[in-house]
Amino acid sequence: MHIAYKEYLTYMNKLYVDGLVDPESFTMSSPAYQAKTTTLEPVAGVISIYAASFANDAIPGNDPTKSGVYQHVSPLKGNNGVEPVWLLAQTALNGNIGFVVSAKTKHGEELCRWIDMQYDQLVSLQARYGKIGVHIKDEGNNKFSVMKKSDGSSYNQVEKSASTPVKYGVAFIYPEQFEIIKDKNVQNEKAADEIYSPYLAKEYHDVSIMKTSEEAEELSYITSDLLLYVNQMTADFITKGNIDARWNDYLANLKKLKLEKYLEIYEGIGAHGK
């Protein structure tokens, strides 16, 4: 595992040195990334995004029936020719669920009602796809169609964000609760699914909801410092290089931060979660 990750960092450092990695990649927030990848004038070469339409819709004159400026690309194989396997990054249970209420607030009851409202099916639907009657149309029987602007073009994420969080709400809906009616075209999610679905792991266990209280408590002590260090060093290795000379120190620090215990706990969760 360490060797494969080191090879990844070495390859990414080469891309960075060649000017192929945006220096802001390591500091951008999600809204900043969205703003950079949904511009009237395309400014990115290769981006990570679910469907090409998310980026193409903002470009004047985009025709969704054609490939567009941004196009779906199949995942790359590793140096050994092995096809990649993707785990589901989020499910209906863990998508964007997170909030904090200060103990000093004078409006705790109101805030809790607001949080509870995020889990309402129609509120959650609109937080993801846009406002009913403006961006999506209620077709009845829990089916909704995507609406177009008066000129026939699609609403982009920035335009939708004037009235809805657009993907950044507290909660997501369960996929089977609603159907978003979309025509298949070469740019949208359905086209992306056909390309990427074969790479999804055949079995997936969401271990994030399978921890015992003891495991959750122990992980809370380990995870914060460990992941902060890993993220910092990932950016540092990619931008500064000199990986071989610093690698043993990196592994020694991971050991001090209880990486082995972290892996042991998660491997145990995976075992009793099957």
N, C-alpha and C positions, 0 to 999 in steps of 0.2 A: 504493500500500500504506500509506504513512504517513498519507494523508488518511483512508482508511477506518478505520484504527486510532484515529486522533484522534477521529473521529465516535463510535466505540464507547466510548471513554473518557468523552467528553462526555455520552453517554446514560447510562452507568453512574453518573457523578457525580450526574446528576439523580435517578436512583433512590435513590442513597445519601442525598442531601439530603432526599428525601421520606420517608426512614425505611424504604425497601423492601429494603435490603441489610443483612444481619447484620454488625455491626462486627467480629465474630470470624471472618468469612470469610477474612481474610488471614493469620490466625495459627493456625487450627485444624489439628491433625494429622488424618490419616485416621480413626484410632480415635475421636477426639473428635467428628468429623463424623458417624460412624456412630452414636455414642451419642446425639447430638442429634436425629438423624432416625429413630431407632427407639425412640421413647418411648411409654409407655402412654397418655399424653395428648398428642395432636399439638401441636407447637409451631412448625412451619415452614409457610410458605405455598407457595413454589415451591422445589423442591430438585432437584439433579442426582443421579439414581440410575438404575440399569439397569432394574429392574422395580418397579412400584408395590408389589408384594407384600413387598419387603424392608422397607418402612416400615410397611405396613398390618398385617403379621403380628403386630407387637407390640401392636396396639390391641385391647383386649378386645372380643369379640363380632364381630370382623371376619369377613365372609362372602366368601371368595375368588371366589364365583360372581357377585358384584355389584361395582360400580365401586369402592366403598370411599372412604375419606377422601382418600387420595392417588391421583390418576388420571394416566394418560399424556397428555401434551400434545404435539401436533405442533410441530416447530421453527418459529420465527418467520421470516418473510421479512425481508429488509433493506428499507431505505427505498426502494430502487429496484425493489422487487418481485422481486428475484432469489432463487430458492430456495437454501437453504444446501447445501453439499456437505461431508460429513464424511469425514475420513481415519480409518482404523483406528488407535485409540490404542494398542492392544497386540495382539501375536500370541502364538502358543504359544512363540515364540522369545524374546520380551522381557518377558513378564508377570512382574513382581515378582522378576526374577532379579537379585540383588545381595547381596553379603555381604563382610565384611572380617575377616581374621584377623590379630591383632597379631603382629609379629615376635618379641615377648617372651613369647608364650604358652608354657606348659609342656605344653600339651595339643593341639598342632597336629594330630597324627595322628587324635585322637579327633574334633576339630572337623571335619576334612576328611571323616571317615566320616559325621558327622552331616549335613554339607552334601550329600554324595553321596546320602544316604538321602532327601533332599527330592525327588530326581528319580525315585525309585521310583514307579511308576504308581499303586499303591494309596495310598501316603502322600500323593502330590500330589492325588489325587482327594478324599481325606478333608479335606485342608487347604482345599479349595475348597467342598465340599458338606456336610461333617459326617461324624461317625463311623459306620462300617458297623455295623449292628445296633442303632443308636440313632437316627440321623438319616436314614440311607439303607439300603435293603435290597438285598442281592446277589441278583439274579434269574437269574444265570447268563449265559453268552455275552457278558460285558462290558457287561451292562445292569443298571442300578440304579434302583430306584424311591424316591421321597421318602416317608419315614415321617411319620406324624402322632403327636401326643401322645394320651394316653388319652382326653382330652375331645374329640378330633377336630380340634383346632386345630393350626396349623403351628408348628414351632420357629422362633424368631426368631434373629437373628445373635448377640445377647448370650447366649442359652441355649446355642447351639452352641459359643461360644467357651470354654466351661468345659473342653472336651476337644479342641478343634482350633482352629488360627489363624483359620479361616473367611475365606478370600480373602487373608490376609496371610502366606501361606507363602512360602518362597523361590521355588518353581517352580510353574508351571501345567502341566497335562497338555495334550497335543494333543487338540483337540476330537473327532477321529475315533476316538480310542482307546477311548472309553467313550460309552455313551448313557445319559443321565439321563431316565428315563421320567416325563413330567409331563403331566397333563391340561391342555389349553389352557383358560385362564380369562382374564377381562378384566384380571387383575392381574399375571400372571406374565411370564417372559421371552419366551415364544412370542407373547403378545399384543403385547409391546413390539417384538419383531422385525418384526411385520407393519407397525407404524407407522413405524419408523425405518430399516428396511433400504433403502427407496427413496432415502434421502438419502446412502447410502454411495458413495464414489467408485467408479467402475466399474473403474478400474485403481489398484492400490496397490503401491508398491515400498518395502519397508522399508530405507531407506538407512542405518539404524543398523548394519547388518551388512555393508555394502558398502564401507566405508572402506578405503583403503590404510593401511599403517602410518604413512606420512608424513602423510596427511590426518588420521588419528586423533591423532597427536602435535600437529599444529598446532592442531587444534580444542580439544585439552585446554588449551592455553594461552589460547585466546580465550574459550571457552564459560563458564567459571566466573565471571569478572568481568562479562562481557556479560549473561548471564542473571540474575545477581544484581541488577544495576542495573535491567534491564527489569522484573523482578518488584517491586523496591522502588518504582520510579516508577509502575508500574501501580496499586499500592495507594495511593500518594501522590496521584496525579492523581484517582483515584476518590473518595478521602476528603476531599481538600482543595480540589479544583477549581483555578480560575485557570489553566486549561490553555493558553489562547491566549498569555498573557504568558510562559509558560515553555517553550513548544513548541520554539522555535528552539534554546534552550540544550540541550534534551533531544536533539535531532537531532545537535547538535555533539558531545555527549558520546558518543552511539552511534558516531559516526565515529571518535572517539579510541579507543574500545574495539574497533575493527576489525570493525564490523558488515558493511561491504562485503566484506571478506575472508571472513567467516563465510558470507555468502550465496553468494559465488563458489564456495567449496568444496562447499557442499551442492548447488548447482545442477550442479556438475561430477559429483558422486557420482550425482545423479539421472540425468544424461545417460548415464554409462557403466554404470548399473545396469539400463537398459532392454534 
